[in-house]
Amino acid sequence: MGNMTRIASEVFGQTQEAYKSIRSSKCKLIIGIPKEIVFQENRIALTPLSVALLVEHGHEVLIESGAGQASNFLDHHYSEQGAQIVYEKERVFKADIIIKIASPTIEEIALMKNKQILLSSQQPSLMDLEVLKAMMKKQITALSYEYLQDEGGHLTVVRAMSEIVGATSILIAAEYLSNVFEGKGLMLGGVTGVPPTEIVIIGAGTVGEFAARTAIALGAQVKVFDSSVFRLRRLQNNVGTRVFTSVIQPIILNKAILSCDVVIGALRAKNGRSPCIISEETVSKMKPNSVLIDVSIDQGGCFETSEITSHDRPVFKKYEVIHYCVPNIASRVARTATYAMTNIFTPILLQIADYGGISNLIWGHTGVRNAVYLYQGSLTNKDMAEKFDIPYKDLSLMIVVNQ
């Protein structure tokens, strides 16, 4: 009992760490966490304390050696909390449930067994038909983080990562404005008697909101543009201070961009490509050594001059403007991102066991049901079906039939 109390106290001591009272579950889960093989994916789905909570509930957790290293979680951190460290990737993929960050590759699907459960990221716009067919052939039940909803109907993982990306984008801008990275030599925000740094944020969603919060806290002058008055009003209310807001009108937007020091593109498309609203001509007229951060680059980008970069070589210059176009900004702060995600995933794993299996949880939890895009090999996601022009089945009807 003392060990259980220790786990509980440690969980409460961790910010927003998921916690449930220790009790026996209806079924035992074997959970596998493979090491990410996608380029520069540094996050891991579960922290050592989350593993401890799962183990205390009677579940087994298999972690591939080195899976948490990029987030500064070492093998012994997990083994001390009851995880089994596995050196063969094939063995990890023999678990009942595979939980990872990046969407699965063909090589990883080849290692999976029939009727396995997979929790991972999977944007319809980045989905590969060959990968989808391979999963369907193995009758996989797969959940996408991009569709996972909380009790309030919000996309919980998307929002958590957007908060991180929004705040981090301003800190990145501060770095590239400084002399260290051959920027203008400006301190983001300025000081008494010196005009503040001007920042333009395109997009008033979660990324835009948290970018605005961080920029205002540092003393910058912020202008936010969006096509939706509703989103602009929501950002204004959430930020709690008066901010320059405007609907996207080319003349006003271009004038703001030509006079500012930093532009952050945070427009998102629900599916498909993000709108490209800033022309190459406008970028060519920006002030020398201005910083342009394209958060929407994974959907094609907001700027005509954007080209995908990596964490190793994050920037390039075009028309003397510094472009930062890294798709996976959250991996830059992988440990924080991991803490944010483990708070979401741990309760879901515990619920799968408490409900007596994934099918019962899908039936009883609307937010989880919304995230399912494959159920026992059948496609249940309308967006993916439309992209590949293949039929899909209504998940609610399938669950009723299988009850």
C-alpha positions in Angstrom: 0.0 0.0 0.0 2.9 2.3 0.7 4.1 2.0 -2.9 0.6 2.9 -4.2 0.5 6.0 -2.0 3.9 7.0 -3.3 2.6 6.7 -6.9 -0.4 8.7 -6.1 1.6 11.5 -4.4 4.0 11.6 -7.3 1.1 11.8 -9.8 -0.5 14.7 -7.9 2.9 16.5 -7.8 3.1 16.5 -11.6 1.2 19.2 -13.4 -2.2 18.0 -14.6 -1.0 14.4 -14.5 -3.8 12.0 -15.0 -4.9 10.3 -11.9 -7.4 7.6 -11.1 -7.8 5.7 -7.8 -5.9 2.4 -7.8 -8.2 -0.5 -8.4 -8.3 -3.7 -10.4 -9.5 -3.3 -14.0 -12.0 -5.4 -15.9 -9.3 -6.6 -18.3 -5.5 -6.6 -18.5 -3.8 -4.7 -21.2 -0.5 -5.3 -22.8 0.7 -1.9 -24.2 3.6 -1.5 -26.6 5.5 1.8 -27.1 7.9 1.6 -30.1 10.8 4.0 -30.8 9.8 6.6 -33.3 11.5 6.1 -36.7 10.0 9.2 -38.4 12.5 11.9 -39.0 12.9 14.3 -36.0 10.0 13.0 -34.0 11.3 13.4 -30.5 8.1 12.9 -28.4 6.9 9.7 -26.7 3.3 8.9 -25.7 3.8 8.1 -22.0 6.0 9.4 -19.2 7.5 7.1 -16.6 4.9 8.1 -14.0 2.1 7.3 -16.4 3.6 3.9 -16.9 3.7 3.5 -13.1 0.0 4.2 -12.9 -0.8 1.7 -15.6 1.4 -1.0 -14.0 -0.3 -0.4 -10.7 -3.6 -1.2 -12.4 -2.2 -4.5 -13.4 -1.3 -3.7 -17.0 2.0 -4.6 -18.8 3.9 -1.9 -20.7 6.6 -2.8 -23.2 8.9 0.0 -24.3 11.5 -0.3 -27.0 14.9 0.7 -25.7 15.7 4.3 -26.4 12.1 5.3 -27.2 12.1 8.1 -24.7 15.6 9.3 -25.0 14.8 12.3 -27.3 12.5 13.6 -24.6 15.2 13.0 -21.9 13.4 9.9 -20.5 15.9 7.1 -20.2 15.3 3.4 -20.2 16.0 3.1 -16.4 13.4 5.8 -15.7 10.8 3.5 -17.2 12.1 0.2 -15.9 12.1 1.7 -12.3 8.4 2.3 -12.7 7.6 -1.3 -13.9 8.0 -1.1 -17.6 9.7 -3.9 -19.6 12.5 -2.5 -21.7 12.5 -4.4 -25.0 15.4 -4.4 -27.5 13.6 -6.1 -30.4 11.1 -3.9 -32.2 9.2 -7.0 -33.3 8.4 -7.9 -29.7 6.9 -4.5 -29.0 4.6 -4.9 -31.9 3.2 -8.1 -30.4 1.4 -6.1 -27.7 -2.4 -5.8 -27.7 -2.3 -2.0 -28.0 0.4 0.1 -29.8 0.6 3.7 -28.7 2.9 6.0 -30.6 3.2 9.6 -31.8 3.8 9.6 -35.6 1.5 7.9 -38.0 2.6 4.3 -38.8 4.9 3.4 -41.7 4.6 0.4 -44.0 7.6 -1.2 -42.1 5.8 -0.8 -38.8 2.5 -2.2 -40.1 4.3 -5.2 -41.4 5.3 -5.9 -37.7 1.8 -5.6 -36.4 -0.5 -8.5 -35.7 -4.1 -9.0 -36.9 -6.8 -7.2 -35.0 -4.4 -5.0 -33.1 -5.4 -1.6 -31.6 -3.3 1.4 -32.7 -3.3 4.9 -31.2 -1.3 7.4 -33.2 -1.4 10.7 -35.1 -3.0 10.5 -38.6 -3.9 13.5 -40.6 -6.2 12.7 -43.6 -4.2 15.1 -45.7 -1.0 13.2 -45.0 -2.5 9.7 -45.2 -1.0 7.3 -47.7 -3.4 4.9 -49.4 -0.8 2.0 -49.3 -0.5 2.4 -45.5 -4.3 2.5 -45.1 -4.8 -0.6 -47.2 -2.1 -2.5 -45.2 -3.9 -1.7 -42.0 -7.3 -2.7 -43.4 -5.8 -6.0 -44.5 -4.7 -6.7 -40.9 -8.1 -5.7 -39.5 -6.6 -3.0 -37.3 -8.7 -0.8 -35.1 -7.0 2.6 -35.3 -7.6 6.0 -33.5 -6.3 9.3 -34.8 -5.2 12.0 -32.3 -6.3 14.7 -34.7 -10.0 13.7 -34.1 -9.8 12.8 -30.4 -12.3 15.0 -28.4 -12.6 15.8 -24.7 -15.9 16.0 -22.7 -16.5 19.5 -24.1 -16.2 18.4 -27.7 -12.8 20.1 -28.2 -10.0 18.4 -30.2 -7.9 17.7 -27.1 -4.6 16.7 -28.6 -4.7 19.3 -31.3 -5.4 22.0 -28.8 -2.6 20.9 -26.5 0.0 20.8 -29.3 -1.4 24.1 -30.7 -0.8 25.8 -27.3 2.8 24.7 -27.3 3.4 25.6 -30.9 1.9 29.1 -30.4 4.0 30.0 -27.4 7.1 28.4 -28.9 6.8 30.2 -32.2 7.3 33.6 -30.4 10.4 32.3 -28.5 11.8 31.1 -31.9 11.1 34.6 -33.3 13.0 36.1 -30.4 16.0 34.0 -31.2 16.2 34.9 -34.8 15.7 38.6 -34.2 18.9 38.6 -32.0 22.4 38.9 -33.3 23.2 35.3 -32.3 21.4 34.1 -35.5 22.4 37.1 -37.6 19.1 38.8 -37.1 18.2 42.4 -36.7 19.7 42.6 -33.2 16.3 43.4 -31.7 15.1 42.3 -28.3 11.6 41.1 -28.7 9.4 43.5 -26.8 11.8 46.3 -26.5 12.5 48.5 -23.4 11.5 51.8 -22.0 12.0 54.6 -24.6 12.4 52.1 -27.5 9.5 51.2 -29.7 8.2 47.7 -29.2 8.7 44.9 -31.7 5.8 44.6 -34.2 4.4 41.1 -34.7 1.7 40.1 -37.2 -0.2 36.9 -36.5 -2.3 35.4 -39.3 -4.9 33.1 -37.8 -6.9 33.5 -34.6 -7.1 29.8 -33.6 -5.4 28.2 -30.7 -1.9 28.7 -32.2 -2.6 32.4 -32.9 -4.1 32.9 -29.4 -1.1 31.5 -27.5 1.3 33.3 -29.8 -0.5 36.5 -29.0 -0.5 35.8 -25.3 3.3 35.1 -25.3 4.1 38.1 -27.5 2.0 40.5 -25.3 3.6 39.2 -22.2 7.0 40.0 -23.7 5.9 43.5 -24.5 5.5 43.2 -28.3 3.0 45.1 -30.3 0.6 42.5 -31.8 -1.7 42.5 -34.8 -4.0 39.5 -35.4 -5.7 38.8 -38.7 -8.3 36.1 -39.5 -11.2 35.6 -41.9 -13.6 34.9 -39.0 -14.9 37.7 -36.8 -16.0 35.0 -34.3 -12.4 33.7 -33.9 -11.1 37.3 -33.6 -13.6 38.1 -30.9 -12.9 34.9 -29.0 -9.1 35.6 -29.1 -9.7 39.1 -27.9 -11.8 37.9 -25.0 -9.4 35.0 -24.1 -6.3 37.2 -24.2 -7.9 39.6 -21.8 -6.4 42.8 -23.2 -7.0 45.0 -26.3 -5.2 43.7 -29.3 -5.3 45.1 -32.9 -7.6 42.6 -34.8 -8.8 42.7 -38.4 -10.4 40.5 -40.9 -8.1 39.5 -43.7 -8.2 42.4 -46.2 -5.2 42.3 -48.6 -4.4 46.0 -48.4 -4.5 46.2 -44.6 -2.7 42.9 -44.2 0.1 43.7 -46.6 0.7 47.1 -45.1 1.0 45.5 -41.6 3.5 42.9 -43.0 5.7 45.4 -44.7 6.1 47.4 -41.4 6.5 44.5 -38.9 9.5 42.6 -37.6 7.9 39.1 -37.3 5.1 37.4 -39.2 3.6 34.1 -37.9 1.4 32.2 -40.3 -1.1 30.1 -38.3 -3.9 29.5 -40.7 -5.2 25.9 -40.7 -7.4 24.1 -43.2 -9.8 21.5 -41.7 -8.6 19.1 -44.4 -6.3 19.6 -47.4 -4.1 22.6 -48.0 -3.9 25.7 -45.9 -4.7 28.9 -47.8 -1.6 30.7 -49.3 -2.4 34.3 -48.7 1.0 36.1 -48.7 2.5 36.5 -52.2 6.2 36.3 -53.0 6.0 40.0 -54.1 4.9 41.0 -50.6 7.6 39.0 -48.9 10.2 40.6 -51.2 9.2 44.0 -49.9 9.5 43.1 -46.2 12.2 44.8 -44.0 15.6 43.1 -44.2 16.2 40.4 -41.6 12.5 40.2 -40.6 11.4 36.8 -39.3 8.7 34.8 -41.0 7.5 31.6 -39.2 5.1 29.4 -41.1 3.3 27.2 -38.6 1.0 25.9 -41.4 3.9 24.4 -43.4 2.7 20.8 -42.8 -0.4 21.8 -44.8 1.4 23.6 -47.5 2.1 26.9 -45.8 0.6 30.4 -45.7 3.4 32.1 -47.7 4.3 31.7 -51.3 8.0 31.6 -50.4 7.8 28.9 -47.8 9.8 25.7 -48.2 9.9 22.9 -45.6 12.9 23.0 -43.3 14.1 20.7 -40.4 15.3 21.1 -36.8 18.8 20.6 -38.0 18.6 23.4 -40.6 15.5 25.3 -39.5 15.9 28.5 -41.5 16.7 29.9 -44.9 16.9 33.5 -46.3 14.9 34.7 -49.3 14.7 38.4 -50.2 16.8 39.0 -47.0 13.8 37.6 -44.9 14.5 34.8 -42.4 12.1 31.9 -43.1 11.5 29.3 -40.4 9.4 26.5 -41.8 9.8 23.4 -39.6 6.6 21.2 -39.7 7.0 19.7 -36.2 7.6 22.6 -33.9 6.3 20.7 -30.8 9.2 18.3 -31.1 11.5 21.2 -30.3 10.2 21.0 -26.7 9.6 17.3 -26.7 9.5 16.8 -23.0 6.8 19.4 -22.4 4.8 18.0 -25.3 5.1 14.5 -23.9 3.8 15.7 -20.5 0.8 17.4 -22.3 0.0 14.2 -24.2 0.4 11.7 -21.5 -2.3 13.6 -19.5 -4.7 12.8 -22.3 -3.6 9.2 -23.2 -3.3 7.6 -19.8 -7.0 8.0 -18.8 -8.0 6.6 -22.2 -5.8 3.5 -21.7 -7.3 3.0 -18.2 -10.8 3.5 -19.6 -10.2 0.8 -22.3 -9.5 -1.7 -19.4 -12.3 -0.4 -17.2 -14.9 -0.7 -20.0 -13.7 -4.2 -20.7 -12.3 -3.5 -24.2 -12.0 -0.9 -26.9 -15.4 -1.7 -28.4 -17.3 -0.9 -25.2 -15.3 2.3 -24.8 -16.0 3.4 -28.3 -19.7 2.8 -27.6 -19.7 4.7 -24.3 -17.3 7.6 -25.1 -18.3 9.9 -27.9 -14.9 11.7 -28.0 -13.0 8.4 -28.5 -15.5 7.2 -31.0 -14.9 10.3 -33.0 -11.2 9.5 -33.3 -11.7 6.0 -34.7 -10.9 5.9 -38.5 -10.5 2.1 -38.8 -12.6 -0.4 -36.8 -11.5 -4.0 -37.3 -10.2 -3.1 -40.7 -13.2 -1.2 -41.9 -12.8 2.4 -42.8 -15.1 4.6 -40.7 -13.7 8.1 -41.4 -15.6 10.2 -43.9 -12.6 12.6 -44.7 -10.3 9.7 -45.6 -13.0 8.0 -47.6 -13.5 11.2 -49.6 -9.8 11.6 -50.2 -9.3 8.2 -51.6 -12.8 7.8 -53.1 -13.5 4.6 -51.3 -16.6 3.6 -49.3 -16.8 3.9 -45.5 -19.1 2.4 -42.8 -21.0 4.2 -40.1 -19.1 3.3 -36.9 -22.2 3.6 -34.6 -24.1 1.0 -36.7 -21.1 -1.3 -36.7 -20.8 -1.1 -32.9 -24.5 -1.9 -32.4 -24.2 -5.0 -34.7 -21.1 -6.2 -32.8 -22.7 -5.8 -29.3 
